[in-house]
């Protein structure tokens, strides 16, 4: 422990929002944890200071000199703090005032102090100038220092995540967000450089480190561009995992790219540029290379570069950047053939933009000058004739026939631009995969990772297209993640812990995300429907469909054929992209990344799916947050636009985050970690505490002298976190506690009937206790396997809504699906087994085959449900003879028969409809005809039609393979989920 470590107070000042970092790197993580200590957010009032420092003897040397430097630096920073506001917004006296927040940010920005904390969240304001705060000495200064010992810095976030990862062996994430031009890309680069320069390193792993660093300029060249708001704007989303071994040495990485802005290849707003690589190639490429590619240096000669007039207005040094990218290619292990193919594709896109079309006397497009076609064919490795045909004709396939139709002039231009976008997009995908293959660490060793998310920023232009819509949707999802992981989760945690808390109001943007992504109702689903309907996709009909389905939504508006500020033109065309390969040889790169010939891709749905996968990755890691702010629109140093920044403070939710941090507990730590770190401060806990960790922590803080109002001891933290999982050691104690309290309250509210609506509503984690009570009333003592099924929680559904065919959902209409499960349906006559789905709604049960509803059984026509008393999974749903004209009873088999029957009983609201039979049962086939099912036991399970034409179901002597596996050792566990009725009877 260093001489500056203390129990929540450093240098005589309380640490608001402190995040203590546990044991030093190399110390094994403690065992699973069951509680934590909560410390109140005590503010400095200036009347007195308390300092408790546990000092250890340390030898004079380099480390002590470094520590003295840190102390001097820290003291200077604390003195300067009074002149330039506060380093942590939690310390603001007027913490509820947006004006005070803005004023503090302005004071610090004017003194070039661009970083400020809100607890452990870092607020970063882009200075638009070099400040000299990213030197190697600065990196060394922040290395291994507790989070609040030094002024706020991006290095403090990086170092804290690294030390937490090393000490607790957990995966971490640094999520960088903000609008375009706020400095997200630069922040991610500084973090990557920090890890590369400060982490321990071996000679053999230097290559991996260099490749990690140099992947950035390559991806920036191909994925970044100048926009009106940012000269180096990321036009794709990037998530990078930096992999470390158990010693904390970086050993590899992996990059995932999201939705490259392909439309920029063919069109840019006035004053913007295409992707950097085009200009770098023309400006810095060797004469021999340009001659081979058929290029000249002037960007104005190429339509895809000259249209926006932004080539000469950038601050980028294209010639120098070309050298950096070329060196990076050599380190990342690109071969000469790789680079030849890669630059050939880039050049072919420039040539493609210069292809001109002319309309002939028949109104069809032709290409009068084919010089550019020859260059493209050479560079892509295709036949010129195939390329000409692909640009001026389209192929229609109908069963065994192919019809070639000429294109109009407008459609040929569209085909040319679509080809350019598709080729660039697939080339970028190949590039990311190639970099990943060079970063992969093939040694089988346990890895921990720190993830870096640098995602394109939120922007609203005068004209916004489909890709900008996806970009802003992505930002809304990240904002939702921040809300879920901070504002919402923290308040829910306080409530569950039983700690006094006044809820903080905030805007939950889930309503916005649902508007975009809701299945069958959201904008993306509506776009998909428009793209797959017969006939050409129409932007106007898409807009009309939007007005019909979401026009009344509180957050949706249209004006004069414009949807919000989004230009609907081109949405349906980009939502469904298809492209045919032109020949056998579109270079190795295109062949590797293209996919199936003529494959039709729903881009919006693909993006939504990939975004969901990204969120799953982010949720699995311990997060740190950096919120970047753009100080002005003109990228001018020292200019602070109050109106613009106030707007960003609002939509980033910074004030709400501050209020939660200020009102809540600044420091939370699990008992074992807290005790491990601070046990040396108390004679009773040093060197070893033998009792429960919670008691040790209580003994420790009482010895230190904390007052009761300064801290709270929480309960069942781990159980709360894992409350939605099946019963396991992590949540067992918590579930038992909640169930006990529920049953104690239930004794004062026992209804007369288990289906009585006046049941006391159980907590969310016990939502199926009422269902278990119904199952008890129906099956207890009647059917084999029931007792063994008690410790198996009922699922909300065994089928995701996405697994149900959209046509079936349309046929079901407005009926809300309550439950679904895969079943085997047996024909009533020949007993042939068929795979089906059983779907239960509020009104009816549906037996479904793929896109067809094979049988609908309305609950009003349901005559009863029969099961055997044996361990088979059969049930028969009996219908009234006249109810379904040509349908009889439904004979079904499933793996969760107790669950299915219970759900059905509760929906029908009749407990007495279930008949548990012995020996055999009769079922209705058609008027005047009945069939028989015989139930028996035997050495093994069998289902067959016997010689009498009856269906015979033989259950094995041992219950297995369905809902509960008979095991004498599980009898004790089975009681854990016994329903309230059983618990009260016992």
FENKA-V795575 format. One line per field, one symbol per residue. phi: phi as a letter, one per 20 degrees, with the letter a starting at -180 (. if undefined). burial: I if it has 24 or more other ideal C-beta (glycine too) atoms within 12 Angstrom, else O. A space follows every 10 residues. Layout:
# FENKA-V795575
phi=???
burial=???
This chain:
# FENKA-V795575
phi=.ffdfbeocc lmcfeemfcf dmffgoefff fgdcabdddf eeefdnfbcc cdceecfcff rfffffffff ffffffffff gfecmdfcff effefeefff ffffffgfff emeedbecmd edecdfelaf dmdcefffff fefmdggdfc ggafffffff fffffffdld ecbdddcqef neofffffff ffffffedfg bdgfdfffff fgfeffffff fecdbedfda fcefdbecdc eeecefenef crabcddclf ffffgdbcfg ndcffgffff fffdffgfff ffemddffff edgfdefeld fdddefefff ffffffffgf ffmeeffgff ffffffffff fffefddcee fendecdfdd fffffffffe mcfgfffgff ecccdddcle dccedfdfff ffffffffff ffffffffff fffffffeef defebfddcd ecdcdgefbc dfccdfffgf ffffffffff ffffecffff fffffffmeg bdgeebeeeg ffffgedgfm cffffffgff fefgnffdff ffffffffec feffdcbccl mdelddfffn fffefcdcbe feaecflgff ffdfnffmfe defffgffff ffffffffff dfecccdece faeelefmed egffffffgf femfffffff fffedfccbf gfffffedff ecgfddecde efgfffffff ffffofegfe bcdeclffff fdfeeggbgf cgffffffff fffffffecf ffcfeffegf fffgfdfdff ffffgffedg mdcfnfffef edffefadcf ffeeggffff ffmefffeab bfcdddgfde mfecfbdddd dfdbddddcl edefbddfff efercdceee efdebceedf gefdgcddfe dccbecffff ffffffffmc feeeceddnb bdceebgncc ccdddbdafb fbcbeefene edddeffdfa mdebefbgfe gffgffdffg ffffff
burial=IIOIIIIIII IOIIIIIIII IIIOIOOOOI OOIIIIIIII IIOIOOOOOO OIOOOOOOOO OOOOOIIOOI IOIIOOIIOO IOOIIIIIII IIOOIOOIOO IIIIIIIIIO IOIIIIIIII IIIIIIIIOO IOIIOOOIIO IIIIIIIIII IIIIIIIIII IIIIIIIIII IIIIIIIIII IIIIIIIIII IIIIIIIIII OOOOIOOIII IIIIIIIIII IIIIIIIIII IIIIIIIIII IIIIIOOIII IIIIIIIIII IIIIIIIIIO OIIIIIIIII IIIIIOOOIO OOIIIOIOIO OIIIIIIIOI IOOIOIOIOO IIOIIIOIIO IIIIOOOIIO IIIIIIIIII IIIIIIIOOO OOOOIIIOOO OIIOIIIIII IIOIOIIIII IIIIIOOOOO OOOOOIIOOO IIIIIIIIII IIIIIIIIII IIOIIIIIIO IOOOOOIIII IIIIIIIIIO IOOIIIIIII IIIIIIIIII IIIIIIIIOI IIIIOIIOIO OOOIOIOOIO OIIIIIIOII IIIIIIIIII IOOOOOIOIO IIIOIIIOOI OOIOOIOIOO OOIIOIIIOI IIIIIIIIII IIOOOIIIII IOIIOOOOOO IIIIIIIIOI IIOIIOIIOO IIIIIIIIII IIIOIOOOOI IOOIIIOIIO IIIIIIIIII IIIIIIIIII IIIIIIIIII IIOOIOOOIO OOIIOIIIII IOOIOIOOOI IIIIIIIIII IOIOOOIOOO IIIIIIIIIO OIIOOIOOOO OOOIIOOOIO OIIOIIOIII IIIIIIIIII OOIIIIIIII IIIIIOIIIO IOOIOOOIIO OIOOOOIIII IIIIIIIIOO IOOIOIIIII IOIIIIIIOO OOIIIIIIIO IIIIIIIIII IIIIIIIIIO OOOIOOIIII IIIIIIIIII IIIIIIIIOO IOIIIIIOOI IIIIIOOOOO IIIIIIIOOO IOIOOOOOOI IIIIIIOOIO OIIIOOOOOO OOIIOIIIII IIIOOO
